[in-house]
């Protein structure tokens, strides 16, 4: 099983972003970090698009690495609930539910409180903002945990 922290952010209706923090098998160190910003048809959904794309990035990582199970740790409830009981009212949530529920990988979810000093969640939040060029003023992350050689990042600069 691979454990991946996910988060999303947005810059108004211009762009949204996602980040993942992948833990190694023993969950003692960060194996991989990835973040991206987007300006596509889903930008109207703002932060929700970022959260959903973060979970989809986690799924892609697990599939690419031939994992049999994926544990997604998130701070926005929709990441889990749109795969289960929440009504999917738009193209984005319908597509998300379809992709997650048709995956050959067993997916489990864990909700954590955002901005609560959980280091991997804070790193995902920090990197989702970084992808948009947003500087976090009150960053609570221990940057010594970030091995910059393991980052696959795409940053949007104005």
Backbone as CSV, one residue per row, in Angstrom:
resi,resn,N_x,N_y,N_z,CA_x,CA_y,CA_z,C_x,C_y,C_z
1,UNK,0.852,-1.189,0.000,0.000,0.000,0.000,0.887,1.238,0.000
2,UNK,0.505,2.201,-0.823,1.190,3.479,-0.829,0.276,4.506,-0.153
3,UNK,0.874,5.363,0.678,0.148,6.437,1.357,0.531,7.755,0.708
4,UNK,-0.489,8.509,0.288,-0.241,9.775,-0.403,-1.119,10.868,0.199
5,UNK,-0.474,11.956,0.624,-1.175,13.156,1.082,-1.474,14.011,-0.142
6,UNK,-2.668,14.576,-0.200,-3.056,15.393,-1.348,-3.595,16.739,-0.869
7,UNK,-3.475,17.740,-1.721,-4.095,19.034,-1.427,-4.263,19.808,-2.721
8,UNK,-5.083,20.831,-2.661,-5.331,21.677,-3.817,-5.437,23.125,-3.402
9,UNK,-5.295,24.012,-4.374,-5.417,25.440,-4.123,-5.939,26.092,-5.396
10,UNK,-6.197,27.381,-5.324,-6.635,28.094,-6.517,-6.224,29.544,-6.446
11,UNK,-6.233,30.164,-7.626,-5.976,31.600,-7.753,-7.174,32.165,-8.495
12,UNK,-8.231,32.434,-7.707,-9.471,32.927,-8.301,-9.983,31.976,-9.365
13,UNK,-10.431,32.537,-10.470,-10.891,31.688,-11.569,-9.848,31.625,-12.681
14,UNK,-8.595,32.002,-12.344,-7.519,31.941,-13.337,-6.914,30.555,-13.438
15,UNK,-6.547,29.984,-12.290,-5.828,28.711,-12.251,-6.166,27.978,-10.967
16,UNK,-5.927,26.668,-10.987,-5.973,25.890,-9.759,-4.748,24.987,-9.756
17,UNK,-4.455,24.411,-8.605,-3.260,23.581,-8.502,-3.506,22.407,-7.569
18,UNK,-2.610,21.427,-7.681,-2.679,20.226,-6.855,-1.269,19.823,-6.454
19,UNK,-1.183,19.113,-5.334,0.105,18.592,-4.883,-0.106,17.248,-4.211
20,UNK,0.903,16.384,-4.344,0.894,15.118,-3.625,2.226,14.934,-2.905
21,UNK,2.155,14.282,-1.756,3.338,13.912,-0.989,3.232,12.407,-0.759
22,UNK,4.153,11.665,-1.342,4.125,10.204,-1.298,5.092,9.719,-0.222
23,UNK,4.585,8.903,0.694,5.440,8.345,1.740,6.016,7.007,1.301
24,UNK,7.176,6.689,1.839,7.751,5.374,1.544,6.936,4.302,2.254
25,UNK,7.235,3.050,1.978,6.452,1.935,2.508,6.323,1.909,4.019
26,UNK,7.375,2.316,4.729,7.315,2.303,6.193,6.735,3.594,6.765
27,UNK,6.363,4.524,5.875,5.768,5.811,6.244,6.699,6.658,7.113
28,UNK,8.010,6.474,6.954,8.966,7.223,7.766,9.638,8.356,7.006
29,UNK,9.536,8.341,5.681,10.132,9.430,4.915,9.350,9.654,3.625
30,UNK,9.622,10.793,3.014,8.936,11.166,1.779,9.661,10.529,0.601
31,UNK,8.913,9.808,-0.207,9.452,9.114,-1.376,9.406,9.993,-2.626
32,UNK,8.360,10.799,-2.748,8.144,11.564,-3.980,7.215,12.738,-3.669
33,UNK,7.464,13.850,-4.323,6.600,15.029,-4.199,6.315,15.522,-5.617
34,UNK,5.074,15.906,-5.851,4.714,16.402,-7.176,3.684,17.507,-7.027
35,UNK,3.800,18.548,-7.841,2.786,19.595,-7.848,2.666,20.192,-9.240
36,UNK,1.443,20.638,-9.547,1.167,21.184,-10.875,0.106,22.271,-10.758
37,UNK,0.138,23.194,-11.704,-0.963,24.155,-11.808,-1.651,23.951,-13.149
38,UNK,-2.913,24.309,-13.186,-3.738,24.059,-14.360,-4.573,25.292,-14.706
39,UNK,-4.860,25.448,-15.969,-5.834,26.429,-16.441,-6.646,25.696,-17.499
40,UNK,-7.631,24.955,-17.065,-8.419,24.170,-18.017,-9.904,24.404,-17.783
41,UNK,-10.718,23.587,-18.385,-12.174,23.770,-18.323,-12.725,23.696,-16.905
42,UNK,-11.974,23.109,-15.974,-12.476,22.939,-14.609,-12.100,24.086,-13.672
43,UNK,-11.441,25.112,-14.181,-10.973,26.216,-13.333,-12.132,26.910,-12.600
44,UNK,-13.323,26.843,-13.163,-14.474,27.470,-12.513,-14.788,26.844,-11.148
45,UNK,-14.303,25.628,-10.910,-14.569,24.951,-9.638,-13.531,25.297,-8.573
46,UNK,-12.595,26.161,-8.922,-11.612,26.719,-8.004,-10.877,25.657,-7.200
47,UNK,-10.877,25.809,-5.896,-10.130,24.915,-5.005,-10.614,23.464,-5.099
48,UNK,-11.895,23.282,-5.320,-12.431,21.914,-5.429,-11.744,21.179,-6.578
49,UNK,-11.516,21.860,-7.701,-10.797,21.236,-8.812,-9.394,20.832,-8.379
50,UNK,-8.741,21.678,-7.614,-7.403,21.355,-7.125,-7.396,20.130,-6.228
51,UNK,-8.378,20.052,-5.346,-8.476,18.899,-4.437,-8.718,17.608,-5.230
52,UNK,-9.629,17.671,-6.191,-9.949,16.493,-6.997,-8.748,16.080,-7.851
53,UNK,-8.108,17.020,-8.507,-6.945,16.688,-9.323,-5.809,16.141,-8.464
54,UNK,-5.696,16.593,-7.209,-4.694,16.031,-6.303,-4.937,14.548,-6.064
55,UNK,-6.190,14.185,-5.812,-6.523,12.769,-5.611,-6.281,11.971,-6.895
56,UNK,-6.583,12.571,-8.047,-6.325,11.883,-9.319,-4.826,11.737,-9.587
57,UNK,-4.021,12.730,-9.168,-2.565,12.600,-9.266,-2.089,11.424,-8.413
58,UNK,-2.681,11.272,-7.224,-2.322,10.159,-6.338,-2.660,8.829,-7.005
59,UNK,-3.839,8.751,-7.612,-4.238,7.532,-8.309,-3.285,7.230,-9.461
60,UNK,-2.935,8.236,-10.237,-2.004,8.044,-11.350,-0.654,7.539,-10.849
61,UNK,-0.164,8.131,-9.761,1.113,7.693,-9.196,1.029,6.207,-8.817
62,UNK,-0.030,5.826,-8.137,-0.194,4.435,-7.703,-0.271,3.489,-8.906
63,UNK,-1.023,3.874,-9.925,-1.119,3.048,-11.129,0.236,2.930,-11.837
64,UNK,0.924,4.061,-11.976,2.227,4.069,-12.654,3.260,3.206,-11.923
65,UNK,3.118,3.106,-10.603,4.071,2.334,-9.797,3.544,0.943,-9.451
66,UNK,2.487,0.549,-10.149,1.919,-0.799,-10.021,1.572,-1.187,-8.584
67,UNK,1.059,-0.202,-7.857,0.592,-0.448,-6.487,-0.740,-1.194,-6.552
68,UNK,-1.022,-1.992,-5.548,-2.304,-2.703,-5.495,-3.302,-1.984,-4.594
69,UNK,-2.799,-1.107,-3.734,-3.704,-0.334,-2.880,-3.126,1.054,-2.621
70,UNK,-4.032,1.978,-2.419,-3.703,3.387,-2.258,-4.452,3.933,-1.054
71,UNK,-3.722,4.616,-0.177,-4.329,5.283,0.982,-4.155,6.779,0.775
72,UNK,-5.261,7.488,0.541,-5.232,8.932,0.298,-5.556,9.657,1.595
73,UNK,-4.660,10.570,1.980,-4.866,11.411,3.164,-5.160,12.813,2.645
74,UNK,-6.288,13.378,3.058,-6.783,14.630,2.491,-7.344,15.521,3.602
75,UNK,-7.587,16.795,3.260,-8.204,17.695,4.240,-9.517,18.307,3.750
76,UNK,-9.980,17.898,2.587,-11.270,18.363,2.063,-12.181,17.153,1.883
77,UNK,-13.287,17.117,2.573,-14.167,15.953,2.649,-14.653,15.438,1.294
78,UNK,-14.820,16.319,0.324,-15.293,15.901,-0.993,-14.400,14.878,-1.671
79,UNK,-13.100,14.888,-1.342,-12.171,13.925,-1.933,-12.676,12.496,-1.737
80,UNK,-13.205,12.221,-0.574,-13.746,10.886,-0.295,-15.230,10.772,-0.633
81,UNK,-16.000,11.766,-0.235,-17.454,11.633,-0.302,-18.011,11.608,-1.718
82,UNK,-17.328,12.243,-2.681,-17.814,12.153,-4.065,-17.608,10.762,-4.644
83,UNK,-16.776,9.949,-4.024,-16.631,8.563,-4.484,-17.687,7.679,-3.838
84,UNK,-18.416,8.220,-2.869,-19.384,7.426,-2.106,-20.785,8.011,-2.212
85,UNK,-21.171,8.824,-1.235,-22.581,9.206,-1.098,-22.943,10.605,-1.585
86,UNK,-21.973,11.481,-1.746,-22.329,12.833,-2.186,-22.826,12.797,-3.624
87,UNK,-23.819,13.644,-3.884,-24.374,13.768,-5.230,-23.339,14.444,-6.140
88,UNK,-23.152,13.891,-7.317,-22.228,14.469,-8.294,-23.033,15.356,-9.235
89,UNK,-22.951,16.665,-9.011,-23.804,17.630,-9.706,-23.214,18.214,-10.978
90,UNK,-21.946,17.912,-11.268,-21.327,18.552,-12.428,-20.373,17.572,-13.121
91,UNK,-19.862,17.994,-14.260,-18.981,17.124,-15.049,-17.737,16.705,-14.277
92,UNK,-17.169,17.618,-13.500,-15.942,17.309,-12.763,-16.168,16.232,-11.709
93,UNK,-17.201,16.376,-10.898,-17.430,15.385,-9.834,-17.896,14.051,-10.404
94,UNK,-18.644,14.087,-11.510,-19.061,12.832,-12.155,-17.847,12.087,-12.716
95,UNK,-16.948,12.816,-13.377,-15.740,12.205,-13.922,-14.866,11.652,-12.793
96,UNK,-14.712,12.414,-11.741,-13.911,11.987,-10.595,-14.449,10.680,-9.994
97,UNK,-15.743,10.656,-9.747,-16.354,9.450,-9.174,-16.137,8.246,-10.090
98,UNK,-16.335,8.444,-11.376,-16.171,7.343,-12.340,-14.734,6.823,-12.331
99,UNK,-13.755,7.731,-12.384,-12.348,7.313,-12.417,-11.931,6.616,-11.130
100,UNK,-12.321,7.158,-9.998,-11.919,6.571,-8.715,-12.601,5.218,-8.492
101,UNK,-13.872,5.134,-8.810,-14.613,3.898,-8.538,-14.356,2.793,-9.554
102,UNK,-13.796,3.126,-10.695,-13.489,2.095,-11.685,-12.019,1.666,-11.633
103,UNK,-11.277,2.210,-10.715,-9.857,1.880,-10.598,-9.652,0.433,-10.166
104,UNK,-8.637,-0.223,-10.720,-8.323,-1.590,-10.282,-7.621,-1.606,-8.918
105,UNK,-7.258,-0.446,-8.431,-6.555,-0.322,-7.152,-7.568,-0.146,-6.027
106,UNK,-7.341,-0.820,-4.918,-8.170,-0.603,-3.723,-7.773,0.744,-3.127
107,UNK,-8.764,1.626,-2.936,-8.496,2.974,-2.430,-9.171,3.145,-1.080
108,UNK,-8.388,3.596,-0.096,-8.933,3.968,1.206,-8.624,5.439,1.439
109,UNK,-9.389,6.046,2.327,-9.268,7.479,2.572,-9.089,7.755,4.065
110,UNK,-8.411,8.862,4.341,-8.261,9.333,5.721,-8.357,10.848,5.732
111,UNK,-9.298,11.366,6.486,-9.495,12.814,6.602,-8.640,13.339,7.741
112,UNK,-7.898,14.419,7.478,-7.158,15.125,8.518,-7.599,16.579,8.515
113,UNK,-7.428,17.232,9.625,-7.775,18.646,9.722,-6.698,19.464,9.025
114,UNK,-7.116,20.335,8.132,-6.172,21.201,7.440,-5.533,22.201,8.389
115,UNK,-4.311,22.603,8.068,-3.581,23.618,8.836,-3.467,23.245,10.315
116,UNK,-3.181,21.963,10.566,-3.111,21.487,11.950,-1.751,20.883,12.287
117,UNK,-0.726,21.329,11.599,0.663,20.930,11.868,0.964,19.473,11.516
118,UNK,0.160,18.830,10.680,0.487,17.497,10.190,1.435,17.725,9.014
119,UNK,2.705,17.389,9.222,3.755,17.825,8.310,3.513,17.503,6.836
120,UNK,3.149,16.282,6.504,2.964,15.950,5.081,1.779,16.692,4.482
121,UNK,0.750,16.937,5.279,-0.387,17.726,4.805,0.029,19.189,4.611
122,UNK,0.828,19.702,5.530,1.321,21.081,5.409,2.203,21.230,4.170
123,UNK,3.028,20.215,3.886,3.891,20.266,2.702,3.041,20.257,1.430
124,UNK,2.019,19.408,1.379,1.129,19.375,0.213,0.448,20.732,0.024
125,UNK,-0.018,21.330,1.113,-0.654,22.646,1.051,0.336,23.700,0.544
126,UNK,1.529,23.701,1.099,2.578,24.639,0.720,2.894,24.528,-0.778
127,UNK,3.036,23.296,-1.266,3.403,23.087,-2.668,2.260,23.393,-3.628
128,UNK,1.023,23.143,-3.210,-0.119,23.516,-4.055,-0.150,25.034,-4.236
129,UNK,0.146,25.762,-3.189,0.208,27.229,-3.294,1.422,27.657,-4.115
130,UNK,2.554,27.002,-3.889,3.779,27.321,-4.634,3.548,27.166,-6.136
131,UNK,2.795,26.159,-6.535,2.521,25.935,-7.957,1.819,27.127,-8.595
132,UNK,1.143,27.925,-7.780,0.438,29.109,-8.275,1.225,30.391,-8.050
133,UNK,2.408,30.254,-7.474,3.206,31.436,-7.152,2.729,32.146,-5.900
134,UNK,1.923,31.471,-5.076,1.425,32.054,-3.834,2.411,31.721,-2.724
135,UNK,2.882,32.743,-2.045,3.808,32.532,-0.937,3.015,32.438,0.357
136,UNK,3.216,31.354,1.070,2.515,31.142,2.341,3.217,31.930,3.428
137,UNK,2.503,32.838,4.077,3.109,33.679,5.109,3.301,32.937,6.421
138,UNK,2.378,32.086,6.761,2.413,31.421,8.062,2.768,29.944,7.928
139,UNK,3.735,29.654,7.083,4.075,28.259,6.824,4.493,27.536,8.097
140,UNK,3.879,26.395,8.309,4.153,25.592,9.496,4.962,24.352,9.137
141,UNK,5.552,24.334,7.960,6.228,23.116,7.551,7.685,23.124,7.981
142,UNK,8.167,21.936,8.225,9.574,21.714,8.508,10.222,21.445,7.157
143,UNK,10.853,22.472,6.587,11.398,22.326,5.242,12.549,21.328,5.189
144,UNK,13.097,20.952,6.331,14.159,19.939,6.323,13.619,18.581,5.896
145,UNK,12.287,18.406,5.944,11.676,17.137,5.516,11.622,17.012,3.999
146,UNK,11.805,18.116,3.296,11.665,18.096,1.841,13.009,17.783,1.201
147,UNK,13.060,16.671,0.501,14.238,16.307,-0.288,13.964,16.824,-1.696
148,UNK,14.588,17.937,-2.043,14.280,18.595,-3.304,14.690,17.767,-4.522
149,UNK,15.465,16.713,-4.333,15.814,15.842,-5.457,14.650,14.936,-5.826
150,UNK,13.634,14.860,-4.966,12.494,13.974,-5.216,11.262,14.734,-5.679
151,UNK,11.426,15.975,-6.058,10.284,16.804,-6.450,10.127,16.835,-7.968
152,UNK,8.893,16.630,-8.404,8.521,16.813,-9.796,7.501,17.949,-9.776
153,UNK,7.965,19.175,-10.004,7.077,20.310,-9.857,6.984,21.170,-11.085
154,UNK,5.821,21.716,-11.262,5.586,22.657,-12.345,4.935,23.865,-11.707
155,UNK,5.648,24.990,-11.750,5.194,26.197,-11.073,4.685,27.194,-12.097
156,UNK,3.607,27.844,-11.764,3.064,28.906,-12.596,3.604,30.229,-12.079
157,UNK,4.249,30.969,-12.911,4.759,32.287,-12.536,4.017,33.335,-13.352
158,UNK,3.637,34.422,-12.695,2.979,35.521,-13.424,3.958,36.202,-14.349
